[in-house]
Amino acid sequence: MRDREPEPWESGAPGPFLWIETAHGNVEVWALGEDRFTVKAPGNEQIVVGFEEAQRTAGELAQRLD
């Protein structure tokens, strides 16, 4: 029996688990494992550590694209 439900990035499902649609393309967050994430946007890709950092980076990139 599980103690908790896995977080979306822990599921191992292919594809981004978080995305933000903007007027000039989508910002996507992909899980790499071990608390590392890739944040992808048109013309930009960053690897960050920590879910909160991934959310913050995705939000900043989305604001630049709108």
CHARMM internal coordinates of N, CA and C (Angstrom, degrees):
IC EDIT
DIST 1 N 1 CA 1.4512
DIST 1 CA 1 C 1.5295
ANGL 1 N 1 CA 1 C 109.62
DIST 1 C 2 N 1.3070
ANGL 1 CA 1 C 2 N 116.25
DIHE 1 N 1 CA 1 C 2 N 136.23
DIST 2 N 2 CA 1.4579
ANGL 1 C 2 N 2 CA 121.71
DIHE 1 CA 1 C 2 N 2 CA -179.40
DIST 2 CA 2 C 1.5132
ANGL 2 N 2 CA 2 C 111.28
DIHE 1 C 2 N 2 CA 2 C -76.94
DIST 2 C 3 N 1.3248
ANGL 2 CA 2 C 3 N 115.24
DIHE 2 N 2 CA 2 C 3 N 145.29
DIST 3 N 3 CA 1.4596
ANGL 2 C 3 N 3 CA 120.87
DIHE 2 CA 2 C 3 N 3 CA 174.46
DIST 3 CA 3 C 1.5200
ANGL 3 N 3 CA 3 C 111.44
DIHE 2 C 3 N 3 CA 3 C -78.69
DIST 3 C 4 N 1.3388
ANGL 3 CA 3 C 4 N 115.92
DIHE 3 N 3 CA 3 C 4 N -28.86
DIST 4 N 4 CA 1.4639
ANGL 3 C 4 N 4 CA 121.28
DIHE 3 CA 3 C 4 N 4 CA -176.90
DIST 4 CA 4 C 1.5174
ANGL 4 N 4 CA 4 C 109.31
DIHE 3 C 4 N 4 CA 4 C -157.32
DIST 4 C 5 N 1.3045
ANGL 4 CA 4 C 5 N 116.01
DIHE 4 N 4 CA 4 C 5 N 163.85
DIST 5 N 5 CA 1.4582
ANGL 4 C 5 N 5 CA 121.53
DIHE 4 CA 4 C 5 N 5 CA 174.21
DIST 5 CA 5 C 1.5280
ANGL 5 N 5 CA 5 C 108.44
DIHE 4 C 5 N 5 CA 5 C -79.59
DIST 5 C 6 N 1.3332
ANGL 5 CA 5 C 6 N 118.51
DIHE 5 N 5 CA 5 C 6 N 141.32
DIST 6 N 6 CA 1.4637
ANGL 5 C 6 N 6 CA 119.33
DIHE 5 CA 5 C 6 N 6 CA 178.21
DIST 6 CA 6 C 1.5274
ANGL 6 N 6 CA 6 C 111.25
DIHE 5 C 6 N 6 CA 6 C -68.25
DIST 6 C 7 N 1.3034
ANGL 6 CA 6 C 7 N 115.36
DIHE 6 N 6 CA 6 C 7 N 148.92
DIST 7 N 7 CA 1.4568
ANGL 6 C 7 N 7 CA 121.02
DIHE 6 CA 6 C 7 N 7 CA 174.07
DIST 7 CA 7 C 1.5289
ANGL 7 N 7 CA 7 C 108.28
DIHE 6 C 7 N 7 CA 7 C -67.88
DIST 7 C 8 N 1.3394
ANGL 7 CA 7 C 8 N 118.77
DIHE 7 N 7 CA 7 C 8 N 157.97
DIST 8 N 8 CA 1.4675
ANGL 7 C 8 N 8 CA 119.97
DIHE 7 CA 7 C 8 N 8 CA -178.15
DIST 8 CA 8 C 1.5268
ANGL 8 N 8 CA 8 C 113.68
DIHE 7 C 8 N 8 CA 8 C -54.82
DIST 8 C 9 N 1.3100
ANGL 8 CA 8 C 9 N 117.48
DIHE 8 N 8 CA 8 C 9 N -37.41
DIST 9 N 9 CA 1.4622
ANGL 8 C 9 N 9 CA 120.12
DIHE 8 CA 8 C 9 N 9 CA -178.14
DIST 9 CA 9 C 1.5312
ANGL 9 N 9 CA 9 C 112.36
DIHE 8 C 9 N 9 CA 9 C -77.59
DIST 9 C 10 N 1.3127
ANGL 9 CA 9 C 10 N 118.18
DIHE 9 N 9 CA 9 C 10 N -8.80
DIST 10 N 10 CA 1.4562
ANGL 9 C 10 N 10 CA 122.03
DIHE 9 CA 9 C 10 N 10 CA 178.86
DIST 10 CA 10 C 1.5252
ANGL 10 N 10 CA 10 C 112.59
DIHE 9 C 10 N 10 CA 10 C -93.90
DIST 10 C 11 N 1.3085
ANGL 10 CA 10 C 11 N 117.77
DIHE 10 N 10 CA 10 C 11 N -2.30
DIST 11 N 11 CA 1.4608
ANGL 10 C 11 N 11 CA 121.12
DIHE 10 CA 10 C 11 N 11 CA -173.33
DIST 11 CA 11 C 1.5200
ANGL 11 N 11 CA 11 C 113.47
DIHE 10 C 11 N 11 CA 11 C -76.41
DIST 11 C 12 N 1.3238
ANGL 11 CA 11 C 12 N 118.42
DIHE 11 N 11 CA 11 C 12 N -23.48
DIST 12 N 12 CA 1.4505
ANGL 11 C 12 N 12 CA 121.14
DIHE 11 CA 11 C 12 N 12 CA -177.12
DIST 12 CA 12 C 1.5188
ANGL 12 N 12 CA 12 C 113.05
DIHE 11 C 12 N 12 CA 12 C 79.65
DIST 12 C 13 N 1.3175
ANGL 12 CA 12 C 13 N 117.82
DIHE 12 N 12 CA 12 C 13 N 5.21
DIST 13 N 13 CA 1.4620
ANGL 12 C 13 N 13 CA 121.18
DIHE 12 CA 12 C 13 N 13 CA 179.36
DIST 13 CA 13 C 1.5271
ANGL 13 N 13 CA 13 C 109.82
DIHE 12 C 13 N 13 CA 13 C -69.51
DIST 13 C 14 N 1.3383
ANGL 13 CA 13 C 14 N 117.47
DIHE 13 N 13 CA 13 C 14 N 139.07
DIST 14 N 14 CA 1.4636
ANGL 13 C 14 N 14 CA 119.44
DIHE 13 CA 13 C 14 N 14 CA 178.32
DIST 14 CA 14 C 1.5244
ANGL 14 N 14 CA 14 C 110.62
DIHE 13 C 14 N 14 CA 14 C -70.09
DIST 14 C 15 N 1.2990
ANGL 14 CA 14 C 15 N 115.95
DIHE 14 N 14 CA 14 C 15 N 147.24
DIST 15 N 15 CA 1.4590
ANGL 14 C 15 N 15 CA 121.20
DIHE 14 CA 14 C 15 N 15 CA 177.32
DIST 15 CA 15 C 1.5160
ANGL 15 N 15 CA 15 C 111.91
DIHE 14 C 15 N 15 CA 15 C 105.76
DIST 15 C 16 N 1.3182
ANGL 15 CA 15 C 16 N 115.56
DIHE 15 N 15 CA 15 C 16 N 167.47
DIST 16 N 16 CA 1.4606
ANGL 15 C 16 N 16 CA 119.19
DIHE 15 CA 15 C 16 N 16 CA 179.44
DIST 16 CA 16 C 1.5289
ANGL 16 N 16 CA 16 C 110.12
DIHE 15 C 16 N 16 CA 16 C -70.81
DIST 16 C 17 N 1.3171
ANGL 16 CA 16 C 17 N 116.93
DIHE 16 N 16 CA 16 C 17 N 145.83
DIST 17 N 17 CA 1.4614
ANGL 16 C 17 N 17 CA 119.65
DIHE 16 CA 16 C 17 N 17 CA 177.27
DIST 17 CA 17 C 1.5105
ANGL 17 N 17 CA 17 C 111.30
DIHE 16 C 17 N 17 CA 17 C -99.25
DIST 17 C 18 N 1.3322
ANGL 17 CA 17 C 18 N 116.86
DIHE 17 N 17 CA 17 C 18 N -10.53
DIST 18 N 18 CA 1.4548
ANGL 17 C 18 N 18 CA 121.58
DIHE 17 CA 17 C 18 N 18 CA 177.81
DIST 18 CA 18 C 1.5182
ANGL 18 N 18 CA 18 C 107.34
DIHE 17 C 18 N 18 CA 18 C -142.84
DIST 18 C 19 N 1.3263
ANGL 18 CA 18 C 19 N 116.90
DIHE 18 N 18 CA 18 C 19 N 134.88
DIST 19 N 19 CA 1.4635
ANGL 18 C 19 N 19 CA 120.05
DIHE 18 CA 18 C 19 N 19 CA 175.52
DIST 19 CA 19 C 1.5139
ANGL 19 N 19 CA 19 C 109.21
DIHE 18 C 19 N 19 CA 19 C -148.18
DIST 19 C 20 N 1.3260
ANGL 19 CA 19 C 20 N 113.80
DIHE 19 N 19 CA 19 C 20 N 151.50
DIST 20 N 20 CA 1.4622
ANGL 19 C 20 N 20 CA 121.90
DIHE 19 CA 19 C 20 N 20 CA 178.26
DIST 20 CA 20 C 1.5185
ANGL 20 N 20 CA 20 C 106.61
DIHE 19 C 20 N 20 CA 20 C -126.93
DIST 20 C 21 N 1.3257
ANGL 20 CA 20 C 21 N 116.30
DIHE 20 N 20 CA 20 C 21 N 122.19
DIST 21 N 21 CA 1.4623
ANGL 20 C 21 N 21 CA 120.82
DIHE 20 CA 20 C 21 N 21 CA 178.91
DIST 21 CA 21 C 1.5213
ANGL 21 N 21 CA 21 C 109.07
DIHE 20 C 21 N 21 CA 21 C -84.27
DIST 21 C 22 N 1.3347
ANGL 21 CA 21 C 22 N 116.30
DIHE 21 N 21 CA 21 C 22 N 132.92
DIST 22 N 22 CA 1.4601
ANGL 21 C 22 N 22 CA 121.39
DIHE 21 CA 21 C 22 N 22 CA 176.74
DIST 22 CA 22 C 1.5196
ANGL 22 N 22 CA 22 C 108.92
DIHE 21 C 22 N 22 CA 22 C -128.80
DIST 22 C 23 N 1.3088
ANGL 22 CA 22 C 23 N 115.87
DIHE 22 N 22 CA 22 C 23 N 172.56
DIST 23 N 23 CA 1.4586
ANGL 22 C 23 N 23 CA 121.12
DIHE 22 CA 22 C 23 N 23 CA -179.56
DIST 23 CA 23 C 1.5279
ANGL 23 N 23 CA 23 C 111.95
DIHE 22 C 23 N 23 CA 23 C -65.47
DIST 23 C 24 N 1.3291
ANGL 23 CA 23 C 24 N 117.26
DIHE 23 N 23 CA 23 C 24 N -23.30
DIST 24 N 24 CA 1.4692
ANGL 23 C 24 N 24 CA 120.96
DIHE 23 CA 23 C 24 N 24 CA -174.60
DIST 24 CA 24 C 1.5209
ANGL 24 N 24 CA 24 C 112.67
DIHE 23 C 24 N 24 CA 24 C -118.29
DIST 24 C 25 N 1.3141
ANGL 24 CA 24 C 25 N 117.58
DIHE 24 N 24 CA 24 C 25 N 26.51
DIST 25 N 25 CA 1.4589
ANGL 24 C 25 N 25 CA 121.66
DIHE 24 CA 24 C 25 N 25 CA 178.03
DIST 25 CA 25 C 1.5166
ANGL 25 N 25 CA 25 C 111.55
DIHE 24 C 25 N 25 CA 25 C 123.01
DIST 25 C 26 N 1.3129
ANGL 25 CA 25 C 26 N 115.18
DIHE 25 N 25 CA 25 C 26 N 169.25
DIST 26 N 26 CA 1.4602
ANGL 25 C 26 N 26 CA 120.70
DIHE 25 CA 25 C 26 N 26 CA -177.52
DIST 26 CA 26 C 1.5210
ANGL 26 N 26 CA 26 C 111.85
DIHE 25 C 26 N 26 CA 26 C -95.06
DIST 26 C 27 N 1.3130
ANGL 26 CA 26 C 27 N 115.38
DIHE 26 N 26 CA 26 C 27 N 149.20
DIST 27 N 27 CA 1.4558
ANGL 26 C 27 N 27 CA 122.72
DIHE 26 CA 26 C 27 N 27 CA 169.17
DIST 27 CA 27 C 1.5198
ANGL 27 N 27 CA 27 C 105.87
DIHE 26 C 27 N 27 CA 27 C -104.32
DIST 27 C 28 N 1.3270
ANGL 27 CA 27 C 28 N 116.47
DIHE 27 N 27 CA 27 C 28 N 127.74
DIST 28 N 28 CA 1.4607
ANGL 27 C 28 N 28 CA 121.35
DIHE 27 CA 27 C 28 N 28 CA -176.73
DIST 28 CA 28 C 1.5184
ANGL 28 N 28 CA 28 C 110.62
DIHE 27 C 28 N 28 CA 28 C -123.76
DIST 28 C 29 N 1.3272
ANGL 28 CA 28 C 29 N 115.71
DIHE 28 N 28 CA 28 C 29 N 146.39
DIST 29 N 29 CA 1.4619
ANGL 28 C 29 N 29 CA 121.76
DIHE 28 CA 28 C 29 N 29 CA 175.33
DIST 29 CA 29 C 1.5256
ANGL 29 N 29 CA 29 C 107.52
DIHE 28 C 29 N 29 CA 29 C -117.58
DIST 29 C 30 N 1.3244
ANGL 29 CA 29 C 30 N 115.69
DIHE 29 N 29 CA 29 C 30 N 123.83
DIST 30 N 30 CA 1.4575
ANGL 29 C 30 N 30 CA 123.35
DIHE 29 CA 29 C 30 N 30 CA -179.96
DIST 30 CA 30 C 1.5242
ANGL 30 N 30 CA 30 C 109.18
DIHE 29 C 30 N 30 CA 30 C -115.35
DIST 30 C 31 N 1.3082
ANGL 30 CA 30 C 31 N 117.42
DIHE 30 N 30 CA 30 C 31 N 137.59
DIST 31 N 31 CA 1.4632
ANGL 30 C 31 N 31 CA 122.07
DIHE 30 CA 30 C 31 N 31 CA 177.33
DIST 31 CA 31 C 1.5251
ANGL 31 N 31 CA 31 C 109.88
DIHE 30 C 31 N 31 CA 31 C -82.69
DIST 31 C 32 N 1.3254
ANGL 31 CA 31 C 32 N 115.70
DIHE 31 N 31 CA 31 C 32 N 132.68
DIST 32 N 32 CA 1.4602
ANGL 31 C 32 N 32 CA 121.08
DIHE 31 CA 31 C 32 N 32 CA 175.82
DIST 32 CA 32 C 1.5254
ANGL 32 N 32 CA 32 C 112.00
DIHE 31 C 32 N 32 CA 32 C -102.65
DIST 32 C 33 N 1.3204
ANGL 32 CA 32 C 33 N 115.96
DIHE 32 N 32 CA 32 C 33 N -18.19
DIST 33 N 33 CA 1.4514
ANGL 32 C 33 N 33 CA 120.84
DIHE 32 CA 32 C 33 N 33 CA -177.30
DIST 33 CA 33 C 1.5153
ANGL 33 N 33 CA 33 C 111.11
DIHE 32 C 33 N 33 CA 33 C 106.70
DIST 33 C 34 N 1.3144
ANGL 33 CA 33 C 34 N 115.47
DIHE 33 N 33 CA 33 C 34 N 158.01
DIST 34 N 34 CA 1.4666
ANGL 33 C 34 N 34 CA 122.58
DIHE 33 CA 33 C 34 N 34 CA 178.70
DIST 34 CA 34 C 1.5250
ANGL 34 N 34 CA 34 C 112.09
DIHE 33 C 34 N 34 CA 34 C 52.02
DIST 34 C 35 N 1.3328
ANGL 34 CA 34 C 35 N 116.90
DIHE 34 N 34 CA 34 C 35 N 43.96
DIST 35 N 35 CA 1.4669
ANGL 34 C 35 N 35 CA 123.69
DIHE 34 CA 34 C 35 N 35 CA 175.76
DIST 35 CA 35 C 1.5294
ANGL 35 N 35 CA 35 C 113.53
DIHE 34 C 35 N 35 CA 35 C 65.11
DIST 35 C 36 N 1.3461
ANGL 35 CA 35 C 36 N 116.10
DIHE 35 N 35 CA 35 C 36 N 26.38
DIST 36 N 36 CA 1.4688
ANGL 35 C 36 N 36 CA 121.18
DIHE 35 CA 35 C 36 N 36 CA 176.51
DIST 36 CA 36 C 1.5288
ANGL 36 N 36 CA 36 C 108.18
DIHE 35 C 36 N 36 CA 36 C -115.00
DIST 36 C 37 N 1.3312
ANGL 36 CA 36 C 37 N 115.65
DIHE 36 N 36 CA 36 C 37 N 142.51
DIST 37 N 37 CA 1.4568
ANGL 36 C 37 N 37 CA 122.02
DIHE 36 CA 36 C 37 N 37 CA -175.65
DIST 37 CA 37 C 1.5143
ANGL 37 N 37 CA 37 C 110.02
DIHE 36 C 37 N 37 CA 37 C -137.20
DIST 37 C 38 N 1.3373
ANGL 37 CA 37 C 38 N 116.14
DIHE 37 N 37 CA 37 C 38 N 148.37
DIST 38 N 38 CA 1.4557
ANGL 37 C 38 N 38 CA 121.80
DIHE 37 CA 37 C 38 N 38 CA 170.45
DIST 38 CA 38 C 1.5201
ANGL 38 N 38 CA 38 C 107.52
DIHE 37 C 38 N 38 CA 38 C -105.42
DIST 38 C 39 N 1.3265
ANGL 38 CA 38 C 39 N 116.05
DIHE 38 N 38 CA 38 C 39 N 129.19
DIST 39 N 39 CA 1.4623
ANGL 38 C 39 N 39 CA 122.22
DIHE 38 CA 38 C 39 N 39 CA 175.78
DIST 39 CA 39 C 1.5199
ANGL 39 N 39 CA 39 C 105.93
DIHE 38 C 39 N 39 CA 39 C -107.83
DIST 39 C 40 N 1.3396
ANGL 39 CA 39 C 40 N 116.44
DIHE 39 N 39 CA 39 C 40 N 117.62
DIST 40 N 40 CA 1.4660
ANGL 39 C 40 N 40 CA 122.16
DIHE 39 CA 39 C 40 N 40 CA -176.05
DIST 40 CA 40 C 1.5208
ANGL 40 N 40 CA 40 C 110.13
DIHE 39 C 40 N 40 CA 40 C -115.14
DIST 40 C 41 N 1.3284
ANGL 40 CA 40 C 41 N 114.57
DIHE 40 N 40 CA 40 C 41 N 135.39
DIST 41 N 41 CA 1.4619
ANGL 40 C 41 N 41 CA 122.60
DIHE 40 CA 40 C 41 N 41 CA 174.36
DIST 41 CA 41 C 1.5192
ANGL 41 N 41 CA 41 C 106.73
DIHE 40 C 41 N 41 CA 41 C -144.41
DIST 41 C 42 N 1.3222
ANGL 41 CA 41 C 42 N 118.18
DIHE 41 N 41 CA 41 C 42 N 160.04
DIST 42 N 42 CA 1.4607
ANGL 41 C 42 N 42 CA 119.24
DIHE 41 CA 41 C 42 N 42 CA 177.54
DIST 42 CA 42 C 1.5371
ANGL 42 N 42 CA 42 C 110.65
DIHE 41 C 42 N 42 CA 42 C -53.72
DIST 42 C 43 N 1.3188
ANGL 42 CA 42 C 43 N 115.90
DIHE 42 N 42 CA 42 C 43 N 120.44
DIST 43 N 43 CA 1.4553
ANGL 42 C 43 N 43 CA 120.88
DIHE 42 CA 42 C 43 N 43 CA 178.53
DIST 43 CA 43 C 1.5226
ANGL 43 N 43 CA 43 C 114.70
DIHE 42 C 43 N 43 CA 43 C 79.09
DIST 43 C 44 N 1.3258
ANGL 43 CA 43 C 44 N 118.26
DIHE 43 N 43 CA 43 C 44 N 9.63
DIST 44 N 44 CA 1.4587
ANGL 43 C 44 N 44 CA 120.40
DIHE 43 CA 43 C 44 N 44 CA -177.19
DIST 44 CA 44 C 1.5244
ANGL 44 N 44 CA 44 C 110.16
DIHE 43 C 44 N 44 CA 44 C -153.13
DIST 44 C 45 N 1.3180
ANGL 44 CA 44 C 45 N 116.09
DIHE 44 N 44 CA 44 C 45 N 136.63
DIST 45 N 45 CA 1.4623
ANGL 44 C 45 N 45 CA 121.73
DIHE 44 CA 44 C 45 N 45 CA 173.82
DIST 45 CA 45 C 1.5248
ANGL 45 N 45 CA 45 C 107.79
DIHE 44 C 45 N 45 CA 45 C -146.07
DIST 45 C 46 N 1.3316
ANGL 45 CA 45 C 46 N 116.33
DIHE 45 N 45 CA 45 C 46 N 128.21
DIST 46 N 46 CA 1.4623
ANGL 45 C 46 N 46 CA 121.29
DIHE 45 CA 45 C 46 N 46 CA -178.19
DIST 46 CA 46 C 1.5102
ANGL 46 N 46 CA 46 C 109.89
DIHE 45 C 46 N 46 CA 46 C -133.15
DIST 46 C 47 N 1.3238
ANGL 46 CA 46 C 47 N 116.14
DIHE 46 N 46 CA 46 C 47 N 144.26
DIST 47 N 47 CA 1.4610
ANGL 46 C 47 N 47 CA 121.76
DIHE 46 CA 46 C 47 N 47 CA 171.89
DIST 47 CA 47 C 1.5153
ANGL 47 N 47 CA 47 C 106.75
DIHE 46 C 47 N 47 CA 47 C -103.47
DIST 47 C 48 N 1.3312
ANGL 47 CA 47 C 48 N 115.70
DIHE 47 N 47 CA 47 C 48 N 128.87
DIST 48 N 48 CA 1.4633
ANGL 47 C 48 N 48 CA 120.78
DIHE 47 CA 47 C 48 N 48 CA -178.61
DIST 48 CA 48 C 1.5271
ANGL 48 N 48 CA 48 C 108.94
DIHE 47 C 48 N 48 CA 48 C -129.65
DIST 48 C 49 N 1.3254
ANGL 48 CA 48 C 49 N 115.09
DIHE 48 N 48 CA 48 C 49 N 161.54
DIST 49 N 49 CA 1.4649
ANGL 48 C 49 N 49 CA 121.62
DIHE 48 CA 48 C 49 N 49 CA 178.32
DIST 49 CA 49 C 1.5247
ANGL 49 N 49 CA 49 C 108.42
DIHE 48 C 49 N 49 CA 49 C -112.08
DIST 49 C 50 N 1.3238
ANGL 49 CA 49 C 50 N 115.95
DIHE 49 N 49 CA 49 C 50 N 127.73
DIST 50 N 50 CA 1.4567
ANGL 49 C 50 N 50 CA 121.57
DIHE 49 CA 49 C 50 N 50 CA 177.57
DIST 50 CA 50 C 1.5176
ANGL 50 N 50 CA 50 C 112.27
DIHE 49 C 50 N 50 CA 50 C 98.56
DIST 50 C 51 N 1.3390
ANGL 50 CA 50 C 51 N 114.90
DIHE 50 N 50 CA 50 C 51 N 136.49
DIST 51 N 51 CA 1.4599
ANGL 50 C 51 N 51 CA 119.95
DIHE 50 CA 50 C 51 N 51 CA -179.01
DIST 51 CA 51 C 1.5214
ANGL 51 N 51 CA 51 C 112.02
DIHE 50 C 51 N 51 CA 51 C -62.82
DIST 51 C 52 N 1.3320
ANGL 51 CA 51 C 52 N 117.62
DIHE 51 N 51 CA 51 C 52 N -41.61
DIST 52 N 52 CA 1.4629
ANGL 51 C 52 N 52 CA 120.30
DIHE 51 CA 51 C 52 N 52 CA -179.35
DIST 52 CA 52 C 1.5333
ANGL 52 N 52 CA 52 C 110.92
DIHE 51 C 52 N 52 CA 52 C -62.04
DIST 52 C 53 N 1.3242
ANGL 52 CA 52 C 53 N 116.72
DIHE 52 N 52 CA 52 C 53 N -38.52
DIST 53 N 53 CA 1.4668
ANGL 52 C 53 N 53 CA 120.69
DIHE 52 CA 52 C 53 N 53 CA 177.78
DIST 53 CA 53 C 1.5273
ANGL 53 N 53 CA 53 C 110.27
DIHE 52 C 53 N 53 CA 53 C -66.39
DIST 53 C 54 N 1.3216
ANGL 53 CA 53 C 54 N 117.68
DIHE 53 N 53 CA 53 C 54 N -38.57
DIST 54 N 54 CA 1.4677
ANGL 53 C 54 N 54 CA 121.52
DIHE 53 CA 53 C 54 N 54 CA 178.06
DIST 54 CA 54 C 1.5237
ANGL 54 N 54 CA 54 C 110.40
DIHE 53 C 54 N 54 CA 54 C -63.51
DIST 54 C 55 N 1.3347
ANGL 54 CA 54 C 55 N 117.20
DIHE 54 N 54 CA 54 C 55 N -44.06
DIST 55 N 55 CA 1.4672
ANGL 54 C 55 N 55 CA 120.89
DIHE 54 CA 54 C 55 N 55 CA 178.00
DIST 55 CA 55 C 1.5302
ANGL 55 N 55 CA 55 C 110.82
DIHE 54 C 55 N 55 CA 55 C -62.30
DIST 55 C 56 N 1.3152
ANGL 55 CA 55 C 56 N 117.17
DIHE 55 N 55 CA 55 C 56 N -45.18
DIST 56 N 56 CA 1.4703
ANGL 55 C 56 N 56 CA 121.44
DIHE 55 CA 55 C 56 N 56 CA -178.78
DIST 56 CA 56 C 1.5275
ANGL 56 N 56 CA 56 C 110.57
DIHE 55 C 56 N 56 CA 56 C -62.68
DIST 56 C 57 N 1.3278
ANGL 56 CA 56 C 57 N 116.24
DIHE 56 N 56 CA 56 C 57 N -47.15
DIST 57 N 57 CA 1.4712
ANGL 56 C 57 N 57 CA 120.80
DIHE 56 CA 56 C 57 N 57 CA -179.73
DIST 57 CA 57 C 1.5151
ANGL 57 N 57 CA 57 C 111.22
DIHE 56 C 57 N 57 CA 57 C -62.32
DIST 57 C 58 N 1.3328
ANGL 57 CA 57 C 58 N 117.99
DIHE 57 N 57 CA 57 C 58 N -43.40
DIST 58 N 58 CA 1.4614
ANGL 57 C 58 N 58 CA 121.67
DIHE 57 CA 57 C 58 N 58 CA 178.38
DIST 58 CA 58 C 1.5259
ANGL 58 N 58 CA 58 C 110.88
DIHE 57 C 58 N 58 CA 58 C -60.90
DIST 58 C 59 N 1.3125
ANGL 58 CA 58 C 59 N 117.27
DIHE 58 N 58 CA 58 C 59 N -42.93
DIST 59 N 59 CA 1.4656
ANGL 58 C 59 N 59 CA 121.42
DIHE 58 CA 58 C 59 N 59 CA 178.86
DIST 59 CA 59 C 1.5154
ANGL 59 N 59 CA 59 C 112.04
DIHE 58 C 59 N 59 CA 59 C -62.61
DIST 59 C 60 N 1.3337
ANGL 59 CA 59 C 60 N 116.76
DIHE 59 N 59 CA 59 C 60 N -42.92
DIST 60 N 60 CA 1.4676
ANGL 59 C 60 N 60 CA 120.57
DIHE 59 CA 59 C 60 N 60 CA 179.09
DIST 60 CA 60 C 1.5276
ANGL 60 N 60 CA 60 C 111.21
DIHE 59 C 60 N 60 CA 60 C -64.34
DIST 60 C 61 N 1.3325
ANGL 60 CA 60 C 61 N 116.64
DIHE 60 N 60 CA 60 C 61 N -43.63
DIST 61 N 61 CA 1.4733
ANGL 60 C 61 N 61 CA 119.56
DIHE 60 CA 60 C 61 N 61 CA 179.11
DIST 61 CA 61 C 1.5247
ANGL 61 N 61 CA 61 C 110.89
DIHE 60 C 61 N 61 CA 61 C -64.52
DIST 61 C 62 N 1.3213
ANGL 61 CA 61 C 62 N 117.60
DIHE 61 N 61 CA 61 C 62 N -39.34
DIST 62 N 62 CA 1.4623
ANGL 61 C 62 N 62 CA 121.24
DIHE 61 CA 61 C 62 N 62 CA 178.81
DIST 62 CA 62 C 1.5204
ANGL 62 N 62 CA 62 C 111.13
DIHE 61 C 62 N 62 CA 62 C -62.83
DIST 62 C 63 N 1.3173
ANGL 62 CA 62 C 63 N 117.46
DIHE 62 N 62 CA 62 C 63 N -39.81
DIST 63 N 63 CA 1.4791
ANGL 62 C 63 N 63 CA 120.64
DIHE 62 CA 62 C 63 N 63 CA 178.66
DIST 63 CA 63 C 1.5159
ANGL 63 N 63 CA 63 C 110.59
DIHE 62 C 63 N 63 CA 63 C -63.70
DIST 63 C 64 N 1.3257
ANGL 63 CA 63 C 64 N 117.27
DIHE 63 N 63 CA 63 C 64 N -37.96
DIST 64 N 64 CA 1.4724
ANGL 63 C 64 N 64 CA 120.29
DIHE 63 CA 63 C 64 N 64 CA 179.35
DIST 64 CA 64 C 1.5282
ANGL 64 N 64 CA 64 C 111.79
DIHE 63 C 64 N 64 CA 64 C -67.72
DIST 64 C 65 N 1.3443
ANGL 64 CA 64 C 65 N 116.54
DIHE 64 N 64 CA 64 C 65 N -31.43
DIST 65 N 65 CA 1.4636
ANGL 64 C 65 N 65 CA 120.22
DIHE 64 CA 64 C 65 N 65 CA -177.70
DIST 65 CA 65 C 1.5245
ANGL 65 N 65 CA 65 C 113.09
DIHE 64 C 65 N 65 CA 65 C -82.82
DIST 65 C 66 N 1.3154
ANGL 65 CA 65 C 66 N 119.26
DIHE 65 N 65 CA 65 C 66 N -18.53
DIST 66 N 66 CA 1.4726
ANGL 65 C 66 N 66 CA 120.84
DIHE 65 CA 65 C 66 N 66 CA -179.01
DIST 66 CA 66 C 1.5006
ANGL 66 N 66 CA 66 C 113.06
DIHE 65 C 66 N 66 CA 66 C -81.04
END
COOR INIT
IC SEED 1 N 1 CA 1 C
IC BUILD
